[in-house]
Amino acid sequence: MVRREGFGLPAYLAFAAATVFTLLVCVSLGSVKLPLRETFGLLWNAMAGRGTGTGMSATIVFSVRLPRVLCVALTGASLSVCGAAMQGLLKNPLADGSTLGVSSGASLGAVISIAFGITLPGIPLAGTMSMAMLFAFLSLVVILGLAYRLDGSLSTGTIILIGVIYSMFVSSVLSLVITFAPDKVQSITFWTMGSLTGRGYIHVLVLLGALAIFGGVLFGCFAIGEDNARHIGVNVRRVKLTVMIAVSALIGVCVSVGGTIGFVGLVTPHMVRLITGPNHRRLLPASAFGGAIFLMLCDLLARTLFDPRELPVGVVTSFIGSILFVVIFIRTRRGEK
C-alpha cells in the first residue's frame, strides 16, 4: 500500500498503469477470447498510426469492445469523482448520486425524454442528456432542501432517509411514465438497470468531454480547502453551488449514456481513500482511476459471468455496492457514537 504522506506522481503513474492494464484485459476477454499480446499489438499499432489492421480480431477490438470499454471506464471515473465530491461537499461518507436519489432523478428525466421523444434537432443525445442533467440538479435541490427543513444539521440519517423516500417517489413516477408509453417498456426497463451495450465512439467523446469540463470544475473547486478558501475571501457558498451543478451535470450525462449505474460513487472513493487519505486534492484524481477500474471489472463480470447471457452492469454494481454500503453505514454509525 502506498503511504499517504508519500502519495505523489509515482502513485498516480501506478494508478494509470493499473487502469491501462485493466482496459487491455477487458478488451481481450469476452465471448471470443483474444490473447493479451495480440490486443496490445493491435492497440499499439493504431496509436502509432499504422492502422487498425484487418481480420476478425481487429473488428472485435475496434468496432465492438474498445468503444464500450472506454465508455465504461469514463463512466466509472465520472461517477466516482461525483461521489468523492459529494462526500466532501456534505462531509458525509454515505453521500453519492445513488444514495441521495440524484441518479434516480436523472433517470426520470432521461426516461421522460425517451418515452415521449423529446429531442433537440441536429444534436444527437441532446434531448435525453439535457433532461437527465436538469432532473439531476432539481433532485439534488429538492433532497437537500427537504433535509435542511427537517434537520438543519443535514445529518447522515436525514439525508439518506430523504434520498430513499425520493427514490421511491421517482420509481412510482417512472411506472406512471411507462404506463403512457407501453411500446417502450422493454427498452426503458433494461436501460434503467444500467448498461453500456452497443455504445460507440460518439458516446466516448461525449463522456470524455463531460469529464474534462465538469470534472475539471470539481478539481478546481477542491483545489484549496474550505477554511483556506474563507481566509482568502472566496465565496464558499458559490463554490458549493458550483459543485452541486457540476455533479448534477456529470451524473446526468452518465445516466443519459449508460442508464442508472448505482453505488460506484459510494464504494470507490472509500477504497481509494485508504490509499490517498482524506485530502481531496489527491482523492479526486485517484478516484477517477479507481472508478474506471472498478466499473470495467464489473462490466467484465456482467459480460462473462453467465456467458452467452449478459447482465446489465448496474445489477452487478448494485449487488456489490449494497453489501459494501451496509458495511460503510455500520462503521459510520460506530464512529458517531
N, C-alpha and C positions, 0 to 999 in steps of 0.2 A: 504493500500500500504506500502511496505517495504521502510524504509528510506534509501536513497542511502548511507549515510555515515555509516550506521549500517549494510550494506549488508555483510553477512558472512555465517558461517556454518548453522545457523537456516534457513536462506533464501534458501540455496541450498537444505536443507532437505525438505523444503516446496515445492520447485520445483520438487524434486524427488517423494514426496508423490502424488503431483498432476499428475505427469506422470504415476505412477503406477495405480492410480485410473482411469485415462482416459483409460489406457490399459485394465483394467478389464471391464469397461463399453463397450468398443469397441469389446472385445471378447464376451461379453454377448449378444449384440444386433445384429440383422440381420434378415434374412428371418425367422429363427427359434429363438425366444427369449428365453434366459436362465436366470433364477434367478441369481442375482449378487452373492448371498451367495453360490450357487452351483458352479458357475465358480471359485470363490475364493477357495472353498474347493478342487476342482479338481487340481488347480494350486499349492495349499499349499501341498497337498499330494504328488504331483510329485516332488516338491522341497525338501520335507522331505524324499524322497526315498521310498515312499510307493506305487509307481506305478502310472500309468495314469488312472487306472480304466477301466471299460468296459461299454458298452451301447452307445446309440446314442449321449448323451451329451458329453461324453469323446471323441468320434470320431469327433464331430463337433469342439470341443475346440482344440484338439491337432493335428488333421490332416488337418483342414481347416482354422480356424480363427487365432489361435495363430501364426503360421509362417507368415501369411500375415500381421497381426497387428504389429509383431516385425519388419518385413521388412519396413512397413510404418513408424514406429517410428524411425528406424535407418536412413532411407532416409530423413525424415524431419529434424532430428538432423544434418545430414551431410550437407544438402543444407543450413540450417540456419547458421551453423558455417562458411560455404564458403561465404555466403552473408555478414556476420559480418566482416570476414577477408578482403574481397574486399573493403568494405566501409572504413575500417581502413587503408588499403594499399593506396587507391586512395584519401582518405579524401573526399569521395563523397557519400552523403546519398542515392543516387539513384543507386549505383553500386550493381550489382548482376549478377549471371550467366545468368539469362534470359534477363535482360535489356541490358547487354553487348553483348549478342549473343553467349556466351560461351556454353550455353546449346544447342543452335541450332547447333553449330559446333560439339559438342559431339554426338548429334542426327544424324547428317550426317554421321559421322564415323561409328556409330552403324548400321545405315540403309545400308550403303555400305557393311558392314560385313554380315548382314542378307541376303541382296539381292543376293550377289554373293558367299555366302557360305565360307567366309574367316574364318578359324578356326586354332587353334593350337592343334596338335594331343595330345590326352590324357589329356588335361586340359579343363574342361567344362567352358563355358562362356569366355574363354581367348581371342578368336578372336574378339568377339564383344566388350569386355572390353578394350582391348589394342587399338583397333581402336577408340573407344569413347574417351579414355584418350589422345591419340595422337592428334586427331582433336580438342579436347577442348583446349589443350595447344597452338596449332597452331592458333586457332581462337583468343585466348587472345593476342597472339603476334601480329597478323595482325591488330586487332582492336586498340590496344594501339599504335602500330607503326603508323598507319594512323592518329589517333587522334593527336599524337605528331607532325607529319609533318604538319597538318593543324593548330594546336593550341598548341604551346609549353607549355602552362599553364595547358593543359589537363582539360579544364573546363567541367562542368557538361553537358552543352548543346552539346558540340562537341562529347563527348564520347557516349552520348545517341543517337545522330544522326548517328554516325558511326555504333553503335550497331544495330539500326533499319535497316539501309541500308544493313548491313552484314546479318542480319536475313532474309531479303527479298531475298538476293542473295542465301543463303542456301536453302530457300524454293524452289527457281527455280531449283537448282541442285537436290534437293530431288525429284521433279517432273520428272526430266530427268532420275534419277536412277530408279524410279518406272516404267517409260516407257520401260526400258530394263529388268524389272522383273515383268511382268504383273501377274504372278501366285502368287506373294506375296503382291499384292496391299492391300487386306483387313487386313492382319496381320500387315503390316507396318503402314497403316493409323491409326488403333486402337492403335498401340504401340506408335506412335508419339504423341498421345493425353495424354499419361501418365497413366499407370495402373499397379497395383501390384497384379492383379488377378492370382491365381494359383501359387504364389511364395511359395517355400518350405524352409526347414531349411538350405539347401546348400546356398541359397541366403542370409539367415540371417547371416551365417558365413562369407560370402564374404563382406557384408556391415559392419559387426562388425569389421572385420579385417581392412578394408579400413579406417573406422572412427578412430580406435585405432592408426593406423600408421600415416595417413596423418593429422588427427585431432590433434594427439599428436605433430606433427611437427608445426602445426599452433599455438597451445597453447604455444609451446616453443619460436616461433618467436615473439609472442606478450607479452612474459613474462616481458620484460622491454620496456619502451617507446623508440621512435626513437631518441630523444635528449639524453637520458641516454646512449643508445647504442653507439652513436657517441663519447660521452665523455670517455667511457671505451675502445674505439678502435675497436668496432665491425664493420665489413664491411656491412653497411646498404644496399648497392646495392645488395650484395649477399643474404642478408636476404630477400629482396623484391623479388628476382628471386625465392628463395626457396618457398616463399608464393604463388607465381604465379603457380609454378609447383605442389605444394600440392593441391591448389584449383582446378586446372585443372584435376588432377588425381582423386580427390574425386568426382567432378562433373561427370567425365567420368564413374566412377564405378556406381554412382547412375543412370545415364542415361542408362547404359547398362543393368541394372536390371529392372528399372521401367519406362523407356521412359522419355519423356520430361514433367517435372512437374514444371511449372513456378511459380515465384513470392514468393515461400516460403522463399528464402534467402533475399528477399527485405522486406517483410512485418514483419516477426518475429523479426529480430534484432531491428527494430524501436519500436515494442511493448515492448520488453524486456528492451530496453534502458531507457524507462520511469521508470523502477524499479531499474536497476543497475547503471544508469548513463553511461557516455561515456568510462569509463575505460575498456579497452579490456581484462584485466586480469579477470575481473568479467563478462564482457559481453559475451565472447566466450562460457564458460561453461554454463552460464544461457541460451544462445541462443540455445544450444543443447537441453536442456529440453523444451524450448518454441517451437522450431521447431518440436520436436516429438509430443507434444500435439496438435499443430496446424494441422499438416498433418493427425494425427489419427482422429481428429474431421472431417476434410474434407473428409477423406476416409469413415467415418461412414455416412456422408451425401450422398456420392456417392452411397453407398450400399443400403441405406434405403429410400432416398427421393422419388424415383419412383419405389419402390419395386413392382414386382419382377425384373423390368429392372434396370440394374446397369450402372451408369455413369462412364466414365473414371475420375479418381481423378484429373487429370490435368485440366479437364474442370472446376471443382469446384474451384480449387486454382486460375485459371486464371480469373474466374468471380469475386471472392472476391479480388484477388490481383490487378486487373486492376482498380477497384474502389479506393482502398487504394493508388495505385500508383499515381493517379491523385491528391488525397489529399496531399500526401507527396510532389509531384512535386510543387504544388501551394505554400505550406508552405515554401519549399526550395527557390523558386523564391522570395517570400516576404522577406525571411531572407537575400537574397543577395542585396536587394535594400536599 
